[in-house]
Amino acid sequence: MSELHSIGWYSSQITPRLPKQVFKPVPQRLWGGLVYMLLTIAGIWAIAAHQFSPWVNLAIALGLGQTMAGLGFLGHEVLHGTVVKTAWLRDLIGCICFAQFNLGAKLWRKWHNMEHHAHTQDEDTDPDAWATMEKLYKRPLLRWIYKLPPGFRAFFNFASFSLFFSIHSSLMFKRYIGEFKPRDRAMVWMQLLVPWAIWLSLLALIGPGKWLFAYVIPVMIANALVIGYISTNHQLNPLTPVNDPLANSLSVTVPRWVDMLHFNFSYHTEHHLYPGVNAKYGPMIKAVVKEMWPEQYFELPLLQALKALWKTPRIYHNYTDLVDPGNGHVFGSLGHGLDAEQFAYRQIDVPKQGPAPMGLGTLEQSPAQGD
C-alpha cells in the first residue's frame, strides 16, 4: 500500500496552486436548478392535466427522472455550502432539491457531510462503506444474497439502483434520528414528512395511474442515475485507516454535456479533497492533482467503472481485497491489483462461519485466473 496522507496534507500541497476564487460560493448554479424545477413542475402538470397515451406519459416520466436527478446533484452542492452560505437558505434549497427522495437537509448534512466525508472508507464509521467478511457473518440476508450465482446477483444489484438511494436514505434516518437534539429531531421529522405529504397529496389528486408516471417512475429513474455515480465513488477502492481521498475515492469521466447536466458530479476525488469547493472547479483541481500525483489518482470512464462493479463482489476480505464468499474469488481493489479490463482473481477457501480477520495486507503473489 502506498503511503497514505490526510486531506489536510493534500490541501497544504494543492491550495497554493489554486486561485482564491475557487473557495467562494457559486450562486449562479441556482439558475440550473431553477430550470430543472420548472421542467419538473411542467412535466407533472402535463401528466396530471392531460389524457396522454401511456407512451407519451412514459416519455415525460423519463425527462422527469433526469430533472429530479439533476436537482439531487444540485442539492448535494448546496448542502456543502458551495452555492449559498446563509444557513436557512441553504437548508431550504437543499430540502427542495432532495424532496423527490423524501430526504431532509439536516439528515443529509449529518449522514453525508459529517459522517461519510469525515470517515470515508472506514469499515466501522463510514455509513456508506460496504461490508467486511466480519459483518457478512452477522447479516443472514447478506449471506443469502452471496449464495446466489454471481451473474444473477450482479443483475439484482444493478436493478436495485432504481430504489437504493431512497431506501438507504430511510436507513440513515433510522440510524441517526436518535443522535439529534430534541428540537433538531423535530425538524428532521418534518423534513421527512412534508415531502411525503406532498407526494401522497398528488396521488390523491391525480390518481394512481397518473401518479405512477408523475412520481414513481421518475423517482426510480432519478435513483438509478444518482446511484450510477455513487456506486462508483468508493466501492472499487480499498478501505483505508487514513482518510486519503486519492486512495479511497474514484473520479469517473463522462461526456462534457453530461457533466453539465449533472453539475460535475463525476469529479468525486476532487470533491473529497475539497468538499467546500463548488464542483464547477473540479476540472481545475483535477489538473493540479494529476500533475502532482499521476500514479495515485484513480479515474475511469463511467461505463467501465460500472462494468467493474458488475464483475467484482462488494465484500471486503481485508482492507485491499474484495471477495465473493460464494465461490472464493478474490479481486484486488484500485491500486492493489484490480484491472478494470481483465478482472483477474485468485482463489481462496472462505470459512463458512466467522469472524474473518481483517488486515492492511496487500495482494498476495499468486497465479491469477480469468473471470
FENBEL-V223696 format. One record per backbone hydrogen bond with DSSP energy under -0.5 kcal/mol. CO is the residue of the C=O (numbers start at 1). NH is the residue of the N-H. E is the energy in kcal/mol with one decimal. If there is no record, write none. Layout:
{{CO/NH/E} {CO/NH/E}}
This chain:
{{6/10/-1.9} {7/11/-2.8} {8/12/-2.0} {9/13/-1.0} {10/13/-0.8} {10/14/-2.5} {11/15/-2.5} {14/17/-2.4} {15/18/-2.0} {19/22/-1.5} {20/23/-1.7} {21/24/-1.6} {22/278/-0.5} {26/29/-1.8} {27/30/-2.1} {28/31/-1.5} {28/32/-0.5} {29/32/-0.6} {29/33/-1.3} {30/34/-2.5} {31/35/-2.1} {32/36/-2.2} {33/37/-2.6} {34/38/-2.6} {35/39/-2.4} {36/40/-2.2} {37/41/-2.6} {38/42/-2.6} {39/43/-2.5} {40/44/-2.4} {41/45/-2.6} {42/46/-2.4} {43/47/-2.0} {44/48/-2.4} {45/49/-2.9} {46/50/-1.1} {50/52/-0.9} {53/57/-2.5} {54/58/-2.3} {55/59/-2.0} {56/60/-2.3} {57/61/-2.5} {58/62/-2.2} {59/63/-1.7} {60/64/-2.6} {61/65/-2.2} {62/66/-1.4} {63/67/-2.2} {64/68/-2.8} {65/69/-2.0} {66/70/-2.8} {67/71/-2.2} {68/72/-1.8} {69/73/-2.3} {70/74/-2.1} {71/75/-2.7} {72/76/-1.9} {73/77/-1.5} {74/78/-2.9} {75/79/-2.5} {76/80/-0.5} {77/80/-1.0} {77/82/-1.7} {78/81/-1.9} {82/26/-2.4} {84/83/-0.5} {86/90/-2.9} {87/91/-2.5} {88/92/-2.1} {89/93/-2.6} {90/94/-2.4} {91/95/-2.6} {92/96/-2.0} {93/97/-2.6} {94/98/-1.7} {96/99/-0.9} {98/101/-1.4} {98/103/-1.5} {99/102/-1.7} {104/108/-2.1} {105/109/-2.6} {106/110/-1.8} {107/111/-3.1} {108/112/-3.1} {108/113/-1.0} {109/114/-2.2} {110/115/-1.3} {111/116/-2.0} {112/117/-2.2} {115/119/-1.5} {117/120/-0.6} {119/122/-2.0} {121/123/-0.6} {121/240/-1.9} {122/126/-1.9} {125/127/-0.7} {126/129/-1.4} {131/316/-2.4} {132/136/-2.1} {133/137/-1.8} {135/138/-1.0} {136/139/-1.6} {138/140/-0.6} {139/143/-2.2} {140/144/-2.3} {141/145/-2.3} {142/146/-1.9} {144/147/-1.6} {145/148/-1.5} {149/153/-2.7} {150/154/-2.5} {151/155/-2.1} {152/156/-2.5} {153/157/-2.4} {154/158/-2.5} {155/159/-2.5} {156/160/-1.7} {158/161/-1.2} {159/162/-1.3} {160/163/-2.1} {160/164/-2.0} {161/165/-0.6} {163/167/-2.3} {164/168/-3.4} {165/169/-2.2} {166/170/-1.6} {167/171/-2.1} {168/172/-2.3} {169/173/-1.9} {170/174/-2.0} {171/175/-2.2} {172/176/-2.3} {173/177/-2.2} {176/179/-2.0} {177/180/-1.1} {181/185/-3.2} {182/186/-1.9} {183/187/-1.3} {184/188/-2.4} {185/189/-2.2} {186/190/-2.2} {187/191/-2.6} {188/192/-1.0} {189/192/-0.6} {189/193/-2.8} {190/194/-2.6} {192/196/-1.2} {193/197/-2.6} {194/198/-2.1} {195/199/-2.6} {196/200/-2.7} {197/201/-1.9} {198/202/-2.1} {199/203/-1.9} {200/204/-2.2} {201/205/-2.0} {202/206/-2.6} {203/207/-2.2} {206/210/-0.5} {207/211/-2.1} {208/212/-1.9} {209/213/-0.8} {210/214/-2.6} {211/215/-2.5} {211/216/-1.6} {212/217/-3.0} {215/219/-2.8} {216/220/-1.8} {217/221/-2.2} {218/222/-2.7} {219/223/-2.3} {220/224/-2.2} {221/225/-2.5} {222/226/-2.6} {223/227/-3.0} {224/228/-1.9} {225/229/-0.9} {226/229/-0.8} {226/230/-2.6} {227/231/-2.9} {229/232/-1.5} {229/233/-0.8} {230/233/-1.0} {230/234/-0.6} {231/235/-0.7} {233/250/-2.0} {234/237/-1.9} {236/334/-2.8} {242/244/-2.2} {243/245/-0.7} {244/247/-1.2} {244/248/-2.6} {245/249/-1.1} {247/238/-0.6} {251/300/-1.6} {253/302/-2.2} {255/258/-0.9} {255/259/-1.9} {256/260/-2.0} {257/261/-1.8} {258/262/-2.2} {259/264/-2.6} {260/263/-0.9} {262/265/-1.4} {264/267/-1.6} {266/252/-1.8} {266/268/-1.9} {267/271/-1.2} {268/272/-2.1} {269/273/-1.7} {270/274/-2.2} {274/277/-1.8} {278/281/-2.1} {279/282/-2.0} {281/285/-2.2} {282/286/-2.8} {283/287/-2.0} {284/288/-1.5} {285/289/-2.6} {286/290/-2.8} {287/291/-1.4} {288/292/-2.0} {289/293/-3.3} {293/297/-1.3} {298/251/-1.9} {300/253/-1.7} {301/305/-2.4} {302/306/-2.4} {303/307/-2.1} {304/308/-2.1} {305/309/-1.9} {306/310/-2.0} {307/311/-2.0} {308/312/-1.3} {315/317/-0.6} {315/323/-3.1} {316/133/-1.8} {319/239/-2.3} {320/333/-1.2} {321/317/-1.9} {321/318/-1.0} {322/331/-3.2} {323/315/-0.6} {323/325/-0.8} {324/327/-0.7} {324/328/-2.4} {324/329/-0.5} {328/348/-2.1} {329/324/-2.4} {330/346/-2.0} {331/322/-3.3} {333/336/-2.6} {333/338/-1.8} {338/340/-0.7} {339/343/-1.9} {342/371/-0.6} {345/369/-2.3} {346/330/-2.9} {348/350/-0.6} {349/351/-0.5} {359/319/-2.6} {364/366/-1.2} {369/345/-1.7}}
